[in-house]
Amino acid sequence: MRKVTLEQITQKREEIINACEQLYQTMSFREITLKEIGNLTSFSRPTIYNYFETKEEIFLGLFQREYDRWNEDLTAILNGNEQMTKAELSDKIASSLSGREQLLKLLSMNNYDMEANSRQELLTDFKQSYGRSMQLMRMLLTKFCPDMSAAEIRNFIYTFYPFMFGIYPYTAVTEKQRAAMKEAGIDYIYQSIYELTYSCLIRLLGR
């Protein structure tokens, strides 16, 4: 039997996650099945079980990759700037999240299911990427907001990260939802990811 290398395992896992990501552009978490994912890969559906035991594990892999991508954005902000005002930092962070709509979508819809139905080792890998984002955020605040105490930075993180769960539902609104709001007599002003995030950040950080 031919020995499978770590590189080959990684490639297969990425192919499965890519297929999941492609489906997630037009289908909901509930609609996507392992069969649907398997149809977009170069191997049979049963082969998926060699890499992921559940659909939730595949989504968790996608979720982890989204955090890794955002971590790259945060790292670029950290290393690419010597000084910034709080307003400038708010702008940079808000801009980074405006390009991570899929991360925000996963946060708002499937976080509990993904974590509850994934193996411990995969959940630990995911938490490392999640934890890295908080570490980078702490580093950004320490560098660019030197007047903030350790307690204030901690409170910022414990406020902003829960806030992120609600960004997508308030910004990705369907025509059906808009019509329902209008029929209910609710005069709501819709904002973009950037606008909503910047507004929160500037209030948490001040100018």
Kinemage of the C-alpha trace (Angstrom):
@kinemage 1
@onewidth
@group {chain A} dominant
@subgroup {mainchain}
@vectorlist {calphas} color= white
{ca met a 1} P 0.000 0.000 0.000
{ca arg a 2} L 1.352 3.389 -0.967
{ca lys a 3} L 2.163 5.600 2.002
{ca val a 4} L 0.276 8.887 2.039
{ca thr a 5} L 2.472 11.883 2.799
{ca leu a 6} L 1.549 14.804 5.052
{ca glu a 7} L 1.555 17.056 1.994
{ca gln a 8} L -0.971 14.801 0.239
{ca ile a 9} L -3.189 14.744 3.335
{ca thr a 10} L -3.073 18.538 3.497
{ca gln a 11} L -3.941 18.812 -0.204
{ca lys a 12} L -6.940 16.489 0.185
{ca arg a 13} L -8.183 18.400 3.219
{ca glu a 14} L -7.832 21.693 1.338
{ca glu a 15} L -9.730 20.292 -1.637
{ca ile a 16} L -12.603 19.280 0.644
{ca ile a 17} L -12.625 22.664 2.386
{ca asn a 18} L -12.509 24.439 -0.989
{ca ala a 19} L -15.541 22.453 -2.139
{ca cys a 20} L -17.382 23.413 1.041
{ca glu a 21} L -16.451 27.050 0.540
{ca gln a 22} L -17.730 26.989 -3.043
{ca leu a 23} L -21.097 25.587 -1.963
{ca tyr a 24} L -21.347 28.051 0.911
{ca gln a 25} L -21.442 30.920 -1.575
{ca thr a 26} L -24.938 29.943 -2.720
{ca met a 27} L -26.241 27.416 -0.154
{ca ser a 28} L -26.897 27.531 3.578
{ca phe a 29} L -25.122 25.467 6.215
{ca arg a 30} L -28.221 23.312 6.600
{ca glu a 31} L -28.534 22.640 2.865
{ca ile a 32} L -24.934 21.531 2.358
{ca thr a 33} L -24.338 17.791 2.764
{ca leu a 34} L -21.288 15.554 2.596
{ca lys a 35} L -22.684 14.236 -0.697
{ca glu a 36} L -22.805 17.754 -2.144
{ca ile a 37} L -19.247 18.408 -0.972
{ca gly a 38} L -18.043 15.077 -2.350
{ca asn a 39} L -19.521 15.858 -5.759
{ca leu a 40} L -17.109 18.766 -6.094
{ca thr a 41} L -13.968 16.803 -5.190
{ca ser a 42} L -11.791 14.542 -7.315
{ca phe a 43} L -12.442 11.498 -5.133
{ca ser a 44} L -15.421 9.540 -3.842
{ca arg a 45} L -17.578 10.725 -0.958
{ca pro a 46} L -16.499 7.879 1.384
{ca thr a 47} L -12.916 9.117 1.054
{ca ile a 48} L -13.945 12.307 2.859
{ca tyr a 49} L -14.287 10.296 6.070
{ca asn a 50} L -10.537 9.674 6.004
{ca tyr a 51} L -10.076 13.392 6.663
{ca phe a 52} L -13.284 14.661 8.313
{ca glu a 53} L -15.837 12.727 10.335
{ca thr a 54} L -18.666 15.252 10.054
{ca lys a 55} L -19.838 18.156 7.942
{ca glu a 56} L -19.228 20.377 10.947
{ca glu a 57} L -15.535 19.437 10.959
{ca ile a 58} L -15.244 20.576 7.349
{ca phe a 59} L -16.885 23.877 8.202
{ca leu a 60} L -14.610 24.212 11.219
{ca gly a 61} L -11.643 23.813 8.848
{ca leu a 62} L -13.093 26.590 6.681
{ca phe a 63} L -13.679 28.691 9.799
{ca gln a 64} L -10.075 28.194 10.915
{ca arg a 65} L -8.802 29.187 7.479
{ca glu a 66} L -10.882 32.378 7.624
{ca tyr a 67} L -9.340 33.294 10.979
{ca asp a 68} L -5.875 32.586 9.547
{ca arg a 69} L -6.613 34.944 6.657
{ca trp a 70} L -7.809 37.650 9.023
{ca asn a 71} L -4.718 37.088 11.154
{ca glu a 72} L -2.613 37.859 8.092
{ca asp a 73} L -4.507 41.136 7.690
{ca leu a 74} L -3.991 42.039 11.359
{ca thr a 75} L -0.304 41.167 11.123
{ca ala a 76} L 0.050 43.456 8.099
{ca ile a 77} L -1.531 46.304 10.067
{ca leu a 78} L 0.785 45.638 13.009
{ca asn a 79} L 3.991 45.457 10.974
{ca gly a 80} L 3.126 47.992 8.296
{ca asn a 81} L 2.560 51.005 10.517
{ca glu a 82} L 4.725 52.790 13.053
{ca gln a 83} L 2.121 55.151 14.486
{ca met a 84} L -1.638 55.514 14.181
{ca thr a 85} L -4.355 57.455 15.892
{ca lys a 86} L -7.263 55.528 17.385
{ca ala a 87} L -9.425 56.676 14.480
{ca glu a 88} L -6.845 55.368 12.003
{ca leu a 89} L -6.588 52.057 13.847
{ca ser a 90} L -10.383 51.771 13.856
{ca asp a 91} L -10.357 52.365 10.109
{ca lys a 92} L -7.720 49.678 9.513
{ca ile a 93} L -9.479 47.028 11.609
{ca ala a 94} L -12.885 47.840 10.110
{ca ser a 95} L -11.403 47.634 6.611
{ca ser a 96} L -9.827 44.264 7.394
{ca leu a 97} L -13.183 42.841 8.474
{ca ser a 98} L -15.029 44.299 5.488
{ca gly a 99} L -13.002 41.851 3.385
{ca arg a 100} L -13.780 38.902 5.634
{ca glu a 101} L -17.520 38.532 5.052
{ca gln a 102} L -17.276 34.746 5.078
{ca leu a 103} L -15.656 34.801 8.531
{ca leu a 104} L -18.485 36.983 9.826
{ca lys a 105} L -21.086 34.742 8.194
{ca leu a 106} L -19.618 31.667 9.887
{ca leu a 107} L -19.490 33.487 13.205
{ca ser a 108} L -23.148 34.434 13.060
{ca met a 109} L -24.642 31.172 11.863
{ca asn a 110} L -22.759 28.014 12.688
{ca asn a 111} L -20.276 28.524 15.493
{ca tyr a 112} L -21.992 26.339 18.114
{ca asp a 113} L -22.749 23.434 15.751
{ca met a 114} L -19.229 23.376 14.349
{ca glu a 115} L -17.588 23.253 17.759
{ca ala a 116} L -20.048 20.779 19.293
{ca asn a 117} L -19.718 18.255 16.465
{ca ser a 118} L -15.970 18.274 15.870
{ca arg a 119} L -13.206 16.175 17.366
{ca gln a 120} L -11.201 17.697 20.198
{ca glu a 121} L -7.940 17.880 18.257
{ca leu a 122} L -9.561 19.782 15.383
{ca leu a 123} L -11.301 22.107 17.809
{ca thr a 124} L -7.957 22.769 19.499
{ca asp a 125} L -6.363 23.614 16.138
{ca phe a 126} L -9.204 26.027 15.446
{ca lys a 127} L -8.893 27.651 18.869
{ca gln a 128} L -5.210 28.314 18.188
{ca ser a 129} L -6.134 30.394 15.135
{ca tyr a 130} L -8.915 32.106 17.076
{ca gly a 131} L -6.565 32.776 19.976
{ca arg a 132} L -3.950 34.158 17.608
{ca ser a 133} L -6.423 36.770 16.412
{ca met a 134} L -6.990 37.934 19.986
{ca gln a 135} L -3.234 37.998 20.587
{ca leu a 136} L -2.741 40.153 17.491
{ca met a 137} L -5.550 42.467 18.548
{ca arg a 138} L -3.911 42.856 21.939
{ca met a 139} L -0.598 43.659 20.235
{ca leu a 140} L -2.269 46.262 18.014
{ca leu a 141} L -3.833 48.006 20.990
{ca thr a 142} L -0.608 47.886 22.978
{ca lys a 143} L 1.368 49.416 20.104
{ca phe a 144} L -1.056 52.053 18.849
{ca cys a 145} L -3.039 52.859 22.007
{ca pro a 146} L -0.307 53.141 24.677
{ca asp a 147} L -2.683 54.967 27.019
{ca met a 148} L -4.836 51.849 27.419
{ca ser a 149} L -4.209 49.725 30.490
{ca ala a 150} L -4.069 45.924 30.406
{ca ala a 151} L -7.546 45.827 31.956
{ca glu a 152} L -8.909 48.226 29.320
{ca ile a 153} L -7.421 46.139 26.513
{ca arg a 154} L -8.930 42.991 27.995
{ca asn a 155} L -12.336 44.677 28.293
{ca phe a 156} L -12.069 45.854 24.682
{ca ile a 157} L -11.446 42.298 23.469
{ca tyr a 158} L -14.259 40.868 25.606
{ca thr a 159} L -16.608 43.457 24.107
{ca phe a 160} L -15.502 43.554 20.476
{ca tyr a 161} L -15.247 39.809 19.853
{ca pro a 162} L -18.848 39.104 20.951
{ca phe a 163} L -19.905 42.115 18.853
{ca met a 164} L -18.433 40.409 15.780
{ca phe a 165} L -21.082 37.674 16.014
{ca gly a 166} L -23.746 40.228 15.115
{ca ile a 167} L -22.046 42.078 12.263
{ca tyr a 168} L -23.163 39.772 9.443
{ca pro a 169} L -26.898 39.607 10.309
{ca tyr a 170} L -27.084 43.399 10.477
{ca thr a 171} L -25.252 44.004 7.200
{ca ala a 172} L -26.085 41.061 4.879
{ca val a 173} L -29.804 41.699 4.514
{ca thr a 174} L -31.992 40.006 1.897
{ca glu a 175} L -34.787 41.727 -0.001
{ca lys a 176} L -37.253 39.527 1.889
{ca gln a 177} L -35.916 40.822 5.190
{ca arg a 178} L -36.007 44.420 3.984
{ca ala a 179} L -39.626 43.991 2.891
{ca ala a 180} L -40.563 42.453 6.242
{ca met a 181} L -38.951 45.345 8.128
{ca lys a 182} L -40.863 47.825 5.971
{ca glu a 183} L -44.143 45.983 6.458
{ca ala a 184} L -43.516 45.906 10.211
{ca gly a 185} L -43.124 49.673 10.177
{ca ile a 186} L -39.488 49.616 11.319
{ca asp a 187} L -37.466 52.522 9.960
{ca tyr a 188} L -34.008 50.964 10.016
{ca ile a 189} L -30.922 52.416 8.375
{ca tyr a 190} L -28.775 49.604 6.973
{ca gln a 191} L -25.005 49.894 7.223
{ca ser a 192} L -22.061 48.185 5.554
{ca ile a 193} L -19.659 45.913 7.438
{ca tyr a 194} L -17.145 48.748 7.481
{ca glu a 195} L -19.597 51.359 8.745
{ca leu a 196} L -21.003 49.202 11.539
{ca thr a 197} L -17.583 47.972 12.643
{ca tyr a 198} L -15.936 51.382 12.536
{ca ser a 199} L -18.781 52.880 14.544
{ca cys a 200} L -18.304 50.260 17.267
{ca leu a 201} L -14.514 50.573 17.316
{ca ile a 202} L -14.471 54.347 17.535
{ca arg a 203} L -16.839 54.182 20.480
{ca leu a 204} L -14.761 51.573 22.262
{ca leu a 205} L -11.440 53.296 21.592
{ca gly a 206} L -12.422 56.959 21.416
{ca arg a 207} L -10.724 59.395 19.059
